[in-house]
Amino acid sequence: MWYTPAMTTRQTRAESRERTRQRLIAAAARVFAAKGYHGATVDDVAEAAGYTKGAVYANFASKTDLMIALIQDRVRRQSELAAAAFAGVSLEAGLRAMDAASAGRSGLDPDWMLLMGEFMVHAMRDERARVALAEEYEQARSLSAGMIAAKFLEVGAVPPLPARDLAILIEAVAVGLGFQALIDPAGVPMGLQAVAVERLLGSGALESPRTRRAATASRAAGPSEGADVAVGPGGEPPATGRTTAVASAAASADAPAGASEASGPSAPAVGAAKPERPPKPGRPPKPERPAKPGRPKKPKRA
């Protein structure tokens, strides 16, 4: 064989160390969730993992480093789940799936939210923890921004804000709703997260320009005789909350003037020629003054 026994030994040791590290991270997740970050000790984590305290310090310099490793593991797993959920589907379809998954409290992890809230307060007072946590947040934002930019690029649309800004806002919505739902679970539904994200991404912004042009041309031409009309499973036109709003706005724009008196006077059509104003009446011309009588000419001397 082309490899040597020494190479196999080094690989086995590396794999063994990685297994130990993962067991310590998993134990830290259980212990921190049960006792809190400040209430838990390194000895508690080592005991829960079945190792000595020396094994913990052989892999992590401090309890803060162990917590950061736990956050990294969480970000990695969440990113993998998000990538799998949005793979091969539009961003809109992914948002609907997120809406269904986060209905009620199913999308909320109370133990993790409590632990993160405690560690965030700790990081605000500890500079080393703050820097480490900020780096992990930036990593998570970069992953989200990359996915958002890629999905807009797929449909040829321009995001309403830079992708990184959208990632920051989406993260803020998720964290804020999560903490509010912990305090008032009956009054704060987590399903609002998908609604807010959809609004942030822009109503109708995820439709491709080709789709919008085709819809506009179809509305302008009207249904032709014998033309096929797309319908939903129940015979109704397929529409979502976003597409219904877009179609309603388009129908209002296409409606003729005076079609609805209740909605008030309609605005003039774009590009319509303005009626010419009648000329203002001018002042009457002044009457000509009569010529002044001249003096009689003197007769010429002979």
NORDAJO-V6537 format. One record per pair of residues at least 24 apart in sequence whose ideal C-beta (glycine too) atoms are under 10 Angstrom apart, sorted by the first residue. I is the first residue (numbers start at 1). J is the second residue. D is the distance in Angstrom with one decimal. If there is no record, write none. Layout:
{{I | J | D} {I | J | D}}
//
This chain:
{{17 | 55 | 10.0} {17 | 58 | 8.4} {17 | 59 | 7.4} {18 | 59 | 9.5} {20 | 49 | 8.1} {20 | 50 | 9.9} {20 | 51 | 6.9} {20 | 55 | 6.4} {20 | 56 | 9.5} {20 | 58 | 8.2} {20 | 59 | 6.6} {21 | 55 | 9.6} {21 | 56 | 9.9} {21 | 58 | 9.4} {21 | 59 | 4.9} {21 | 60 | 8.2} {21 | 66 | 9.9} {21 | 69 | 7.6} {21 | 73 | 9.7} {22 | 49 | 9.7} {22 | 59 | 9.9} {22 | 69 | 9.6} {22 | 73 | 8.0} {23 | 48 | 9.3} {23 | 49 | 4.9} {23 | 50 | 7.5} {23 | 51 | 7.5} {23 | 55 | 9.3} {23 | 59 | 9.8} {24 | 48 | 9.0} {24 | 49 | 5.0} {24 | 50 | 9.8} {24 | 51 | 6.9} {24 | 55 | 7.2} {24 | 56 | 6.0} {24 | 58 | 9.6} {24 | 59 | 6.0} {24 | 60 | 7.2} {24 | 66 | 7.1} {24 | 69 | 8.3} {24 | 70 | 9.5} {25 | 49 | 8.9} {25 | 59 | 9.0} {25 | 60 | 9.0} {25 | 66 | 7.4} {25 | 67 | 9.8} {25 | 69 | 5.5} {25 | 70 | 5.5} {25 | 72 | 8.7} {25 | 73 | 5.4} {25 | 74 | 9.5} {26 | 70 | 8.9} {26 | 73 | 8.5} {27 | 51 | 8.4} {27 | 56 | 9.2} {27 | 66 | 9.5} {27 | 70 | 10.0} {28 | 56 | 8.8} {28 | 60 | 8.8} {28 | 63 | 8.6} {28 | 66 | 5.2} {28 | 67 | 7.2} {28 | 69 | 7.8} {28 | 70 | 5.3} {28 | 73 | 9.5} {28 | 115 | 10.0} {29 | 67 | 9.9} {29 | 70 | 5.7} {29 | 73 | 8.1} {29 | 74 | 8.3} {29 | 111 | 8.6} {29 | 112 | 8.5} {29 | 115 | 8.4} {30 | 111 | 9.2} {31 | 66 | 9.8} {32 | 63 | 9.2} {32 | 66 | 8.7} {32 | 67 | 7.0} {32 | 70 | 7.1} {32 | 111 | 8.6} {32 | 112 | 9.4} {32 | 114 | 9.5} {32 | 115 | 5.3} {32 | 118 | 8.6} {32 | 119 | 8.5} {33 | 70 | 10.0} {33 | 109 | 9.2} {33 | 110 | 9.2} {33 | 111 | 3.9} {33 | 112 | 7.3} {33 | 114 | 7.7} {33 | 115 | 5.9} {34 | 111 | 8.2} {34 | 115 | 9.9} {35 | 115 | 9.9} {36 | 114 | 7.5} {36 | 115 | 7.1} {36 | 118 | 5.7} {36 | 119 | 9.4} {37 | 63 | 7.8} {37 | 64 | 9.1} {37 | 66 | 9.9} {37 | 67 | 6.3} {37 | 70 | 9.8} {37 | 114 | 9.5} {37 | 115 | 6.2} {37 | 116 | 9.3} {37 | 117 | 9.7} {37 | 118 | 4.9} {37 | 119 | 5.1} {37 | 120 | 10.0} {37 | 121 | 9.4} {37 | 122 | 6.3} {37 | 129 | 9.8} {38 | 63 | 9.4} {38 | 118 | 6.8} {38 | 119 | 9.2} {38 | 121 | 9.7} {38 | 122 | 7.2} {39 | 118 | 9.2} {40 | 66 | 9.5} {40 | 67 | 9.5} {40 | 115 | 9.7} {42 | 66 | 7.5} {62 | 128 | 8.7} {62 | 129 | 9.5} {63 | 129 | 9.9} {64 | 119 | 8.8} {64 | 122 | 8.3} {64 | 123 | 8.7} {64 | 126 | 7.3} {64 | 128 | 6.5} {64 | 129 | 5.0} {64 | 132 | 6.9} {64 | 133 | 9.3} {65 | 128 | 9.3} {65 | 129 | 9.5} {65 | 132 | 7.8} {67 | 115 | 8.4} {67 | 116 | 9.7} {67 | 118 | 9.8} {67 | 119 | 5.9} {67 | 122 | 8.7} {67 | 123 | 9.4} {67 | 129 | 7.8} {67 | 132 | 8.7} {67 | 133 | 8.8} {68 | 119 | 9.1} {68 | 123 | 9.7} {68 | 128 | 9.8} {68 | 129 | 7.8} {68 | 132 | 4.8} {68 | 133 | 7.1} {68 | 135 | 8.5} {68 | 136 | 6.6} {69 | 132 | 10.0} {69 | 136 | 9.9} {70 | 112 | 9.6} {70 | 115 | 8.5} {70 | 119 | 9.2} {71 | 112 | 9.8} {71 | 115 | 9.5} {71 | 116 | 7.9} {71 | 119 | 8.0} {71 | 132 | 8.6} {71 | 133 | 7.2} {71 | 135 | 9.9} {71 | 136 | 5.0} {71 | 137 | 9.0} {71 | 139 | 9.6} {71 | 140 | 9.0} {72 | 132 | 9.7} {72 | 135 | 9.6} {72 | 136 | 6.2} {72 | 139 | 8.0} {72 | 140 | 9.7} {74 | 109 | 9.4} {74 | 112 | 7.3} {74 | 115 | 9.9} {74 | 116 | 9.0} {74 | 136 | 9.1} {74 | 140 | 9.2} {75 | 136 | 6.3} {75 | 137 | 8.9} {75 | 139 | 6.4} {75 | 140 | 5.0} {75 | 143 | 7.6} {76 | 139 | 9.4} {76 | 140 | 9.7} {76 | 143 | 9.4} {78 | 140 | 7.9} {78 | 143 | 8.9} {78 | 144 | 9.9} {79 | 139 | 9.1} {79 | 140 | 7.5} {79 | 143 | 5.0} {79 | 144 | 8.4} {79 | 146 | 10.0} {79 | 147 | 8.7} {82 | 143 | 7.9} {82 | 144 | 7.9} {82 | 147 | 6.9} {83 | 143 | 8.5} {83 | 147 | 7.2} {86 | 147 | 6.4} {86 | 148 | 9.8} {86 | 150 | 9.1} {86 | 151 | 7.1} {89 | 151 | 9.3} {90 | 151 | 7.1} {90 | 154 | 7.6} {90 | 155 | 7.1} {90 | 206 | 6.5} {90 | 207 | 9.4} {90 | 208 | 9.7} {91 | 147 | 8.3} {91 | 148 | 7.4} {91 | 150 | 9.1} {91 | 151 | 3.9} {91 | 152 | 7.5} {91 | 154 | 8.2} {91 | 155 | 8.1} {91 | 157 | 9.6} {91 | 197 | 9.5} {91 | 198 | 9.4} {91 | 201 | 7.0} {91 | 205 | 9.5} {91 | 206 | 5.4} {92 | 151 | 9.0} {92 | 155 | 9.3} {92 | 198 | 7.9} {92 | 201 | 8.6} {92 | 204 | 10.0} {92 | 205 | 9.7} {92 | 206 | 5.0} {92 | 207 | 8.5} {92 | 240 | 7.7} {92 | 242 | 7.2} {92 | 243 | 9.4} {93 | 206 | 9.6} {94 | 147 | 9.0} {94 | 151 | 7.9} {94 | 194 | 9.6} {94 | 197 | 9.8} {95 | 193 | 9.6} {95 | 194 | 5.4} {95 | 195 | 9.1} {95 | 197 | 6.1} {95 | 198 | 5.5} {95 | 201 | 7.8} {95 | 206 | 8.7} {95 | 242 | 9.6} {96 | 194 | 7.4} {96 | 198 | 9.0} {96 | 240 | 8.2} {96 | 241 | 10.0} {97 | 194 | 8.9} {98 | 191 | 9.4} {98 | 193 | 7.3} {98 | 194 | 5.0} {98 | 197 | 7.5} {98 | 198 | 9.6} {99 | 190 | 9.6} {99 | 191 | 5.9} {99 | 192 | 9.5} {99 | 193 | 8.0} {99 | 194 | 3.4} {99 | 195 | 7.4} {99 | 197 | 8.9} {99 | 198 | 8.3} {100 | 191 | 8.6} {100 | 194 | 8.4} {101 | 190 | 9.4} {101 | 191 | 9.5} {101 | 193 | 9.9} {101 | 194 | 8.8} {102 | 174 | 9.1} {102 | 177 | 9.0} {102 | 178 | 10.0} {102 | 181 | 9.9} {102 | 189 | 8.7} {102 | 190 | 4.6} {102 | 191 | 5.7} {102 | 192 | 8.7} {102 | 193 | 5.4} {102 | 194 | 6.2} {103 | 189 | 7.5} {103 | 190 | 7.2} {103 | 191 | 4.8} {103 | 194 | 8.9} {104 | 181 | 9.5} {104 | 185 | 8.8} {104 | 189 | 6.9} {104 | 190 | 6.8} {104 | 191 | 7.3} {105 | 181 | 6.6} {105 | 182 | 9.3} {105 | 185 | 6.0} {105 | 186 | 10.0} {105 | 188 | 9.7} {105 | 189 | 8.6} {105 | 190 | 6.3} {106 | 190 | 7.8} {106 | 191 | 9.7} {107 | 174 | 9.0} {107 | 177 | 9.4} {107 | 178 | 8.7} {107 | 181 | 9.1} {107 | 190 | 4.9} {107 | 191 | 8.2} {107 | 193 | 7.2} {107 | 194 | 9.1} {108 | 174 | 9.9} {108 | 177 | 8.6} {108 | 178 | 5.9} {108 | 179 | 9.9} {108 | 181 | 5.6} {108 | 182 | 7.3} {108 | 185 | 8.3} {108 | 188 | 9.8} {108 | 190 | 5.5} {108 | 193 | 9.7} {109 | 178 | 8.3} {110 | 178 | 8.9} {110 | 181 | 8.9} {110 | 182 | 6.0} {110 | 185 | 9.1} {112 | 178 | 8.9} {113 | 175 | 8.4} {113 | 178 | 5.0} {113 | 179 | 6.5} {113 | 181 | 8.5} {113 | 182 | 5.7} {114 | 179 | 9.4} {114 | 182 | 7.3} {116 | 175 | 8.1} {116 | 178 | 8.8} {116 | 179 | 9.3} {117 | 175 | 9.1} {117 | 178 | 9.1} {117 | 179 | 6.6} {117 | 182 | 8.4} {120 | 175 | 9.0} {137 | 168 | 9.1} {137 | 171 | 7.6} {138 | 164 | 9.4} {138 | 167 | 9.9} {138 | 168 | 9.9} {140 | 167 | 8.1} {140 | 171 | 7.1} {141 | 165 | 9.6} {141 | 166 | 9.6} {141 | 167 | 4.4} {141 | 168 | 6.1} {141 | 170 | 9.1} {141 | 171 | 6.5} {142 | 167 | 7.8} {143 | 167 | 8.3} {144 | 168 | 8.9} {144 | 170 | 6.6} {144 | 171 | 7.1} {145 | 170 | 9.6} {148 | 197 | 9.9} {148 | 200 | 9.9} {148 | 201 | 7.7} {151 | 201 | 9.0} {151 | 206 | 7.5} {152 | 201 | 8.4} {152 | 202 | 9.5} {152 | 205 | 7.7} {152 | 206 | 7.4} {154 | 206 | 9.3} {154 | 208 | 8.5} {155 | 205 | 8.9} {155 | 206 | 6.0} {155 | 207 | 6.8} {155 | 208 | 4.2} {155 | 209 | 8.2} {155 | 210 | 8.9} {155 | 211 | 8.1} {156 | 207 | 9.6} {156 | 208 | 5.2} {156 | 209 | 5.5} {156 | 210 | 7.4} {156 | 211 | 9.6} {157 | 201 | 9.5} {157 | 202 | 8.3} {157 | 204 | 9.2} {157 | 205 | 5.4} {157 | 206 | 6.2} {157 | 207 | 7.1} {157 | 208 | 6.6} {157 | 209 | 7.2} {157 | 211 | 9.9} {157 | 212 | 9.2} {158 | 202 | 9.2} {158 | 205 | 7.7} {158 | 209 | 9.6} {159 | 200 | 9.6} {159 | 201 | 7.1} {159 | 202 | 7.4} {159 | 205 | 7.1} {159 | 206 | 9.5} {160 | 199 | 9.8} {160 | 200 | 7.6} {160 | 201 | 6.9} {160 | 202 | 4.1} {160 | 203 | 9.6} {160 | 205 | 6.0} {161 | 200 | 7.8} {161 | 201 | 9.0} {161 | 202 | 8.7} {165 | 200 | 9.5} {166 | 197 | 8.8} {166 | 200 | 6.1} {166 | 201 | 6.8} {166 | 202 | 9.5} {169 | 196 | 8.6} {169 | 197 | 8.6} {169 | 200 | 5.5} {169 | 201 | 9.8} {170 | 196 | 8.1} {170 | 197 | 5.4} {170 | 200 | 6.4} {170 | 201 | 8.6} {172 | 196 | 9.7} {172 | 200 | 10.0} {173 | 197 | 6.6} {173 | 199 | 9.7} {173 | 200 | 7.5} {195 | 241 | 8.9} {198 | 240 | 9.9} {198 | 241 | 8.2} {198 | 242 | 6.9} {199 | 242 | 9.6} {201 | 242 | 9.7} {202 | 242 | 9.3} {203 | 241 | 8.7} {203 | 242 | 5.3} {203 | 243 | 9.2} {203 | 245 | 5.8} {203 | 246 | 6.8} {203 | 249 | 9.2} {204 | 242 | 5.9} {204 | 243 | 7.3} {204 | 245 | 7.4} {204 | 246 | 4.3} {204 | 247 | 9.5} {204 | 249 | 8.8} {204 | 250 | 9.9} {205 | 242 | 9.0} {206 | 242 | 7.9} {207 | 242 | 8.4} {207 | 243 | 7.7} {207 | 246 | 7.6} {211 | 243 | 9.7} {212 | 246 | 8.3} {212 | 250 | 9.4} {215 | 243 | 8.9} {215 | 246 | 8.1} {215 | 247 | 7.7} {215 | 250 | 7.4} {216 | 250 | 7.1} {216 | 253 | 9.7} {216 | 254 | 9.2} {219 | 247 | 8.3} {219 | 250 | 6.0} {219 | 251 | 7.4} {219 | 253 | 9.1} {219 | 254 | 5.8} {220 | 250 | 9.8} {220 | 254 | 7.3} {222 | 254 | 9.7}}
//
